């Protein structure tokens, strides 16, 4: 592996994939979220929702993503499943699509780098592949990219802490979280946090009363740290997202949600550290970041459309070689491709840099 590690994947006393911001933790032995939250200087008055989510998702002893338990899978003990659950089929489709996108360049000239895989995971871990190498960057590992790379992620960006705003009485108010005893409650912050102030002029000039926007601001600095080193090759990210006009004008309740034991919910303050919290990414912001970094044309396709266009031969092979209409591989393919399953719910953002 070549290049120098950036700081964004190093755990700086619990940093995680947090957009390059070194998170400050009170490093006691407690794993009780409420005790940890109570050490925040403004816990009683309120902290930004993004700060609450940092603690709930990434605190070293109480965070959802740092605790050792099963998060991803199809059984009732897991909280959610994702495209990588349907391996090896998902990996085969991604591999075929990447080879086609790289052409006429040879895949043997590129290292396939997967960012954010679950421990023990990785879409190519059990597959023969045509790449020069296969590298996984998981939570807390040094971030190093080779000069020629395919940089892949699945649901990396939707896992980042986000800010929340609401339109009330003629202005945007930032929503935060406060603690009373062992009860969390939503509060309006007295002023916008610095991260929000930096983009305040991009918010709509007006909105209907109580219109909510969940703002995935941390996705942009993470992208910048991925594409900042001048590697050449393909960027490919699967996630679920919306474009800014829809987020700002057509989703009055925001997109924040939770996942726990295979159920989606909207109580973002329940079970802190023990359920997933997420929101839709903003595709416009990520496309703009790729263009600024020197990538060529950017595209966002539905997962179904992406694989139909770039992995058609692999899809056909699965269909024709599996004699049983209910074979495990065919069921995996249907989950990944069918519009009512993951085919339309997930999208692929991709671009090349030469």
ZAZAMAR-711686 format. One record per residue (C-alpha): y, x, z; residue number from 0; chain. Coordinates in steps of 0.25 Angstrom, whole numbers. Layout:
+-------+-------+-------+-----+-------+
|     v |     u |     w |  nr | kette |
+-------+-------+-------+-----+-------+
|     Y |     X |     Z | NUM |     A |
...
+-------+-------+-------+-----+-------+
//
This chain:
+-------+-------+-------+-----+-------+
|     v |     u |     w |  nr | kette |
+-------+-------+-------+-----+-------+
|     0 |     0 |     0 |   0 |     A |
|    14 |     5 |    -4 |   1 |     A |
|    28 |     2 |     1 |   2 |     A |
|    34 |     1 |    14 |   3 |     A |
|    32 |   -11 |    24 |   4 |     A |
|    43 |   -21 |    26 |   5 |     A |
|    45 |   -26 |    40 |   6 |     A |
|    43 |   -41 |    37 |   7 |     A |
|    28 |   -41 |    40 |   8 |     A |
|    28 |   -32 |    52 |   9 |     A |
|    27 |   -39 |    65 |  10 |     A |
|    39 |   -35 |    73 |  11 |     A |
|    35 |   -41 |    86 |  12 |     A |
|    29 |   -53 |    78 |  13 |     A |
|    37 |   -53 |    65 |  14 |     A |
|    27 |   -59 |    56 |  15 |     A |
|    32 |   -64 |    42 |  16 |     A |
|    45 |   -67 |    46 |  17 |     A |
|    55 |   -63 |    35 |  18 |     A |
|    58 |   -50 |    40 |  19 |     A |
|    64 |   -54 |    53 |  20 |     A |
|    58 |   -47 |    65 |  21 |     A |
|    55 |   -58 |    75 |  22 |     A |
|    58 |   -56 |    90 |  23 |     A |
|    47 |   -59 |    99 |  24 |     A |
|    46 |   -60 |   114 |  25 |     A |
|    34 |   -52 |   115 |  26 |     A |
|    27 |   -58 |   128 |  27 |     A |
|    12 |   -61 |   129 |  28 |     A |
|    14 |   -76 |   128 |  29 |     A |
|     8 |   -84 |   117 |  30 |     A |
|    15 |   -97 |   122 |  31 |     A |
|    25 |  -101 |   111 |  32 |     A |
|    34 |  -108 |   120 |  33 |     A |
|    35 |   -96 |   130 |  34 |     A |
|    38 |   -88 |   118 |  35 |     A |
|    49 |   -97 |   112 |  36 |     A |
|    55 |   -99 |   126 |  37 |     A |
|    59 |   -84 |   125 |  38 |     A |
|    68 |   -87 |   113 |  39 |     A |
|    83 |   -85 |   118 |  40 |     A |
|    87 |   -99 |   113 |  41 |     A |
|    73 |  -106 |   115 |  42 |     A |
|    80 |  -117 |   122 |  43 |     A |
|    91 |  -120 |   113 |  44 |     A |
|    83 |  -117 |   100 |  45 |     A |
|    79 |  -106 |    90 |  46 |     A |
|    78 |  -107 |    75 |  47 |     A |
|    66 |  -114 |    70 |  48 |     A |
|    63 |  -101 |    62 |  49 |     A |
|    63 |   -93 |    76 |  50 |     A |
|    54 |  -104 |    82 |  51 |     A |
|    44 |  -103 |    70 |  52 |     A |
|    44 |   -87 |    71 |  53 |     A |
|    39 |   -89 |    85 |  54 |     A |
|    29 |  -100 |    82 |  55 |     A |
|    24 |   -93 |    70 |  56 |     A |
|    25 |   -78 |    72 |  57 |     A |
|    26 |   -75 |    87 |  58 |     A |
|    16 |   -64 |    90 |  59 |     A |
|     9 |   -72 |   101 |  60 |     A |
|    12 |   -86 |    98 |  61 |     A |
|    15 |   -87 |    83 |  62 |     A |
|     7 |   -95 |    74 |  63 |     A |
|     4 |   -84 |    64 |  64 |     A |
|     2 |   -73 |    74 |  65 |     A |
|    -8 |   -80 |    83 |  66 |     A |
|   -23 |   -78 |    80 |  67 |     A |
|   -29 |   -91 |    75 |  68 |     A |
|   -33 |   -98 |    62 |  69 |     A |
|   -21 |  -104 |    55 |  70 |     A |
|   -26 |  -105 |    40 |  71 |     A |
|   -39 |  -113 |    36 |  72 |     A |
|   -44 |  -126 |    33 |  73 |     A |
|   -51 |  -129 |    46 |  74 |     A |
|   -45 |  -137 |    57 |  75 |     A |
|   -42 |  -125 |    66 |  76 |     A |
|   -32 |  -119 |    55 |  77 |     A |
|   -18 |  -125 |    53 |  78 |     A |
|   -17 |  -125 |    38 |  79 |     A |
|   -24 |  -120 |    26 |  80 |     A |
|   -17 |  -113 |    14 |  81 |     A |
|   -21 |  -108 |     0 |  82 |     A |
|   -27 |   -95 |     6 |  83 |     A |
|   -37 |  -104 |    13 |  84 |     A |
|   -43 |  -107 |     0 |  85 |     A |
|   -48 |   -93 |    -3 |  86 |     A |
|   -54 |   -87 |   -11 |  87 |     A |
|   -49 |   -97 |   -22 |  88 |     A |
|   -34 |   -95 |   -18 |  89 |     A |
|   -35 |   -80 |   -19 |  90 |     A |
|   -42 |   -81 |   -32 |  91 |     A |
|   -32 |   -90 |   -38 |  92 |     A |
|   -20 |   -81 |   -33 |  93 |     A |
|   -27 |   -69 |   -38 |  94 |     A |
|   -29 |   -75 |   -52 |  95 |     A |
|   -14 |   -79 |   -52 |  96 |     A |
|    -9 |   -66 |   -48 |  97 |     A |
|   -17 |   -59 |   -59 |  98 |     A |
|   -11 |   -68 |   -69 |  99 |     A |
|     3 |   -67 |   -64 | 100 |     A |
|     3 |   -51 |   -64 | 101 |     A |
|    -2 |   -50 |   -78 | 102 |     A |
|    -1 |   -42 |   -86 | 103 |     A |
|     0 |   -33 |   -74 | 104 |     A |
|   -14 |   -29 |   -68 | 105 |     A |
|   -17 |   -35 |   -54 | 106 |     A |
|   -24 |   -21 |   -51 | 107 |     A |
|    -9 |   -15 |   -50 | 108 |     A |
|    -5 |   -25 |   -39 | 109 |     A |
|    -9 |   -26 |   -24 | 110 |     A |
|   -11 |   -40 |   -20 | 111 |     A |
|    -3 |   -42 |    -7 | 112 |     A |
|    -5 |   -55 |     2 | 113 |     A |
|     6 |   -57 |    12 | 114 |     A |
|     3 |   -66 |    24 | 115 |     A |
|   -12 |   -68 |    24 | 116 |     A |
|   -19 |   -74 |    36 | 117 |     A |
|   -27 |   -64 |    44 | 118 |     A |
|   -40 |   -62 |    37 | 119 |     A |
|   -34 |   -69 |    25 | 120 |     A |
|   -30 |   -65 |    11 | 121 |     A |
|   -32 |   -72 |    -2 | 122 |     A |
|   -39 |   -60 |    -9 | 123 |     A |
|   -46 |   -54 |     3 | 124 |     A |
|   -60 |   -59 |    -2 | 125 |     A |
|   -57 |   -58 |   -17 | 126 |     A |
|   -59 |   -47 |   -27 | 127 |     A |
|   -45 |   -45 |   -33 | 128 |     A |
|   -39 |   -37 |   -45 | 129 |     A |
|   -27 |   -31 |   -37 | 130 |     A |
|   -25 |   -17 |   -33 | 131 |     A |
|   -26 |   -21 |   -18 | 132 |     A |
|   -25 |   -33 |    -9 | 133 |     A |
|   -15 |   -32 |     3 | 134 |     A |
|   -13 |   -42 |    14 | 135 |     A |
|    -1 |   -43 |    23 | 136 |     A |
|    -3 |   -51 |    35 | 137 |     A |
|     6 |   -54 |    47 | 138 |     A |
|    11 |   -42 |    53 | 139 |     A |
|     6 |   -32 |    43 | 140 |     A |
|    16 |   -22 |    37 | 141 |     A |
|    21 |   -27 |    24 | 142 |     A |
|    18 |   -17 |    12 | 143 |     A |
|    18 |   -20 |    -3 | 144 |     A |
|    13 |   -12 |   -14 | 145 |     A |
|    22 |    -9 |   -26 | 146 |     A |
|    13 |   -19 |   -35 | 147 |     A |
|     9 |   -31 |   -28 | 148 |     A |
|     5 |   -46 |   -28 | 149 |     A |
|    12 |   -51 |   -16 | 150 |     A |
|     5 |   -64 |   -12 | 151 |     A |
|     7 |   -74 |     0 | 152 |     A |
|     2 |   -88 |     4 | 153 |     A |
|    11 |   -96 |    13 | 154 |     A |
|    18 |   -84 |    18 | 155 |     A |
|    32 |   -90 |    16 | 156 |     A |
|    30 |  -103 |    23 | 157 |     A |
|    25 |   -97 |    36 | 158 |     A |
|    39 |   -91 |    39 | 159 |     A |
|    49 |   -96 |    50 | 160 |     A |
|    59 |  -106 |    44 | 161 |     A |
|    72 |  -112 |    48 | 162 |     A |
|    75 |  -127 |    49 | 163 |     A |
|    88 |  -134 |    46 | 164 |     A |
|    92 |  -148 |    47 | 165 |     A |
|   104 |  -156 |    41 | 166 |     A |
|   111 |  -163 |    52 | 167 |     A |
|   126 |  -169 |    53 | 168 |     A |
|   131 |  -161 |    41 | 169 |     A |
|   125 |  -147 |    43 | 170 |     A |
|   112 |  -139 |    43 | 171 |     A |
|   107 |  -137 |    57 | 172 |     A |
|    96 |  -127 |    60 | 173 |     A |
|    84 |  -132 |    68 | 174 |     A |
|    78 |  -124 |    79 | 175 |     A |
|    68 |  -125 |    90 | 176 |     A |
|    71 |  -125 |   105 | 177 |     A |
|    61 |  -125 |   117 | 178 |     A |
|    62 |  -134 |   130 | 179 |     A |
|    51 |  -131 |   139 | 180 |     A |
|    39 |  -130 |   130 | 181 |     A |
|    45 |  -140 |   120 | 182 |     A |
|    51 |  -136 |   107 | 183 |     A |
|    61 |  -144 |   100 | 184 |     A |
|    69 |  -144 |    87 | 185 |     A |
|    84 |  -141 |    89 | 186 |     A |
|    96 |  -138 |    80 | 187 |     A |
|   102 |  -124 |    81 | 188 |     A |
|   116 |  -122 |    85 | 189 |     A |
|   118 |  -114 |    72 | 190 |     A |
|   111 |  -109 |    60 | 191 |     A |
|   102 |   -96 |    62 | 192 |     A |
|   107 |   -84 |    54 | 193 |     A |
|    95 |   -86 |    44 | 194 |     A |
|   100 |  -100 |    41 | 195 |     A |
|   115 |   -96 |    41 | 196 |     A |
|   111 |   -86 |    30 | 197 |     A |
|   106 |   -97 |    20 | 198 |     A |
|   115 |  -109 |    26 | 199 |     A |
|   123 |  -110 |    13 | 200 |     A |
|   110 |  -113 |     5 | 201 |     A |
|   107 |  -125 |    13 | 202 |     A |
|   111 |  -139 |     7 | 203 |     A |
|   125 |  -143 |     9 | 204 |     A |
|   120 |  -156 |    15 | 205 |     A |
|   108 |  -164 |    17 | 206 |     A |
|   103 |  -177 |    23 | 207 |     A |
|   103 |  -178 |    38 | 208 |     A |
|    91 |  -171 |    45 | 209 |     A |
|    87 |  -164 |    32 | 210 |     A |
|    78 |  -152 |    36 | 211 |     A |
|    76 |  -139 |    29 | 212 |     A |
|    66 |  -129 |    33 | 213 |     A |
|    71 |  -115 |    28 | 214 |     A |
|    61 |  -104 |    26 | 215 |     A |
|    71 |   -93 |    26 | 216 |     A |
|    61 |   -83 |    31 | 217 |     A |
|    53 |   -83 |    18 | 218 |     A |
|    64 |   -76 |    10 | 219 |     A |
|    65 |   -63 |    18 | 220 |     A |
|    50 |   -62 |    18 | 221 |     A |
|    50 |   -63 |     3 | 222 |     A |
|    60 |   -53 |     2 | 223 |     A |
|    52 |   -43 |    11 | 224 |     A |
|    40 |   -46 |     2 | 225 |     A |
|    47 |   -44 |   -12 | 226 |     A |
|    57 |   -34 |    -7 | 227 |     A |
|    48 |   -21 |    -9 | 228 |     A |
|    49 |   -19 |   -24 | 229 |     A |
|    34 |   -21 |   -27 | 230 |     A |
|    30 |   -27 |   -40 | 231 |     A |
|    21 |   -38 |   -43 | 232 |     A |
|    19 |   -53 |   -40 | 233 |     A |
|    24 |   -61 |   -28 | 234 |     A |
|    15 |   -74 |   -25 | 235 |     A |
|    17 |   -83 |   -14 | 236 |     A |
|    10 |   -96 |   -11 | 237 |     A |
|    17 |  -106 |    -2 | 238 |     A |
|    23 |  -120 |    -1 | 239 |     A |
|    38 |  -121 |    -3 | 240 |     A |
|    49 |  -129 |    -9 | 241 |     A |
|    62 |  -126 |   -17 | 242 |     A |
|    75 |  -126 |   -10 | 243 |     A |
|    80 |  -139 |   -16 | 244 |     A |
|    68 |  -147 |   -11 | 245 |     A |
|    69 |  -140 |     3 | 246 |     A |
|    84 |  -143 |     4 | 247 |     A |
|    84 |  -157 |    -2 | 248 |     A |
|    71 |  -164 |    -2 | 249 |     A |
|    63 |  -161 |    11 | 250 |     A |
|    72 |  -167 |    22 | 251 |     A |
|    62 |  -164 |    33 | 252 |     A |
|    60 |  -149 |    29 | 253 |     A |
|    46 |  -143 |    26 | 254 |     A |
|    43 |  -137 |    40 | 255 |     A |
|    29 |  -140 |    44 | 256 |     A |
|    17 |  -136 |    53 | 257 |     A |
|     2 |  -134 |    51 | 258 |     A |
|    -8 |  -136 |    62 | 259 |     A |
|   -23 |  -138 |    61 | 260 |     A |
|   -21 |  -142 |    47 | 261 |     A |
|   -10 |  -152 |    49 | 262 |     A |
|     4 |  -152 |    44 | 263 |     A |
|    15 |  -156 |    54 | 264 |     A |
|    30 |  -156 |    56 | 265 |     A |
|    31 |  -153 |    71 | 266 |     A |
|    36 |  -138 |    69 | 267 |     A |
|    38 |  -136 |    84 | 268 |     A |
|    24 |  -140 |    89 | 269 |     A |
|    13 |  -130 |    92 | 270 |     A |
|    22 |  -118 |    90 | 271 |     A |
|    13 |  -106 |    86 | 272 |     A |
|     1 |  -115 |    84 | 273 |     A |
|     5 |  -121 |    71 | 274 |     A |
|    10 |  -117 |    57 | 275 |     A |
|    25 |  -120 |    54 | 276 |     A |
|    29 |  -118 |    40 | 277 |     A |
|    39 |  -124 |    29 | 278 |     A |
|    40 |  -123 |    14 | 279 |     A |
|    46 |  -111 |     8 | 280 |     A |
|    58 |  -111 |    -1 | 281 |     A |
|    53 |  -106 |   -15 | 282 |     A |
|    68 |  -104 |   -20 | 283 |     A |
|    70 |   -94 |    -9 | 284 |     A |
|    58 |   -86 |   -12 | 285 |     A |
|    60 |   -86 |   -27 | 286 |     A |
|    74 |   -81 |   -25 | 287 |     A |
|    69 |   -70 |   -17 | 288 |     A |
|    59 |   -66 |   -27 | 289 |     A |
|    70 |   -65 |   -38 | 290 |     A |
|    79 |   -57 |   -29 | 291 |     A |
|    67 |   -47 |   -27 | 292 |     A |
|    66 |   -45 |   -42 | 293 |     A |
|    54 |   -54 |   -45 | 294 |     A |
|    53 |   -61 |   -59 | 295 |     A |
|    52 |   -76 |   -61 | 296 |     A |
|    47 |   -83 |   -48 | 297 |     A |
|    39 |   -96 |   -49 | 298 |     A |
|    34 |  -106 |   -39 | 299 |     A |
|    22 |  -114 |   -43 | 300 |     A |
|    13 |  -124 |   -36 | 301 |     A |
|     0 |  -117 |   -31 | 302 |     A |
|    -7 |  -126 |   -41 | 303 |     A |
|     2 |  -122 |   -53 | 304 |     A |
|     1 |  -108 |   -49 | 305 |     A |
|   -14 |  -106 |   -50 | 306 |     A |
|   -15 |  -115 |   -62 | 307 |     A |
|    -6 |  -106 |   -69 | 308 |     A |
|   -10 |   -93 |   -64 | 309 |     A |
|   -25 |   -94 |   -60 | 310 |     A |
|   -30 |  -105 |   -70 | 311 |     A |
|   -42 |   -96 |   -73 | 312 |     A |
|   -47 |   -95 |   -59 | 313 |     A |
|   -45 |  -110 |   -56 | 314 |     A |
|   -53 |  -112 |   -69 | 315 |     A |
|   -64 |  -103 |   -64 | 316 |     A |
|   -65 |  -109 |   -50 | 317 |     A |
|   -66 |  -123 |   -57 | 318 |     A |
|   -77 |  -119 |   -67 | 319 |     A |
|   -86 |  -110 |   -58 | 320 |     A |
|   -87 |  -119 |   -46 | 321 |     A |
|   -97 |  -129 |   -50 | 322 |     A |
|   -95 |  -138 |   -38 | 323 |     A |
|   -83 |  -147 |   -39 | 324 |     A |
|   -82 |  -145 |   -24 | 325 |     A |
|   -84 |  -130 |   -23 | 326 |     A |
|   -76 |  -123 |   -12 | 327 |     A |
|   -69 |  -115 |   -22 | 328 |     A |
|   -65 |  -127 |   -30 | 329 |     A |
|   -60 |  -134 |   -17 | 330 |     A |
|   -52 |  -122 |   -14 | 331 |     A |
|   -46 |  -123 |   -28 | 332 |     A |
|   -42 |  -137 |   -27 | 333 |     A |
|   -36 |  -135 |   -13 | 334 |     A |
|   -27 |  -124 |   -19 | 335 |     A |
|   -24 |  -131 |   -32 | 336 |     A |
|   -24 |  -146 |   -30 | 337 |     A |
|    -9 |  -152 |   -30 | 338 |     A |
|   -13 |  -160 |   -18 | 339 |     A |
|   -18 |  -148 |   -10 | 340 |     A |
|   -11 |  -134 |   -11 | 341 |     A |
|    -8 |  -135 |   -26 | 342 |     A |
|     5 |  -140 |   -25 | 343 |     A |
|     8 |  -138 |   -10 | 344 |     A |
|     9 |  -123 |   -12 | 345 |     A |
|    17 |  -115 |   -22 | 346 |     A |
|    16 |  -101 |   -27 | 347 |     A |
|    29 |   -92 |   -29 | 348 |     A |
|    27 |   -80 |   -38 | 349 |     A |
|    35 |   -70 |   -45 | 350 |     A |
|    33 |   -56 |   -51 | 351 |     A |
|    41 |   -43 |   -49 | 352 |     A |
|    39 |   -32 |   -59 | 353 |     A |
+-------+-------+-------+-----+-------+
//
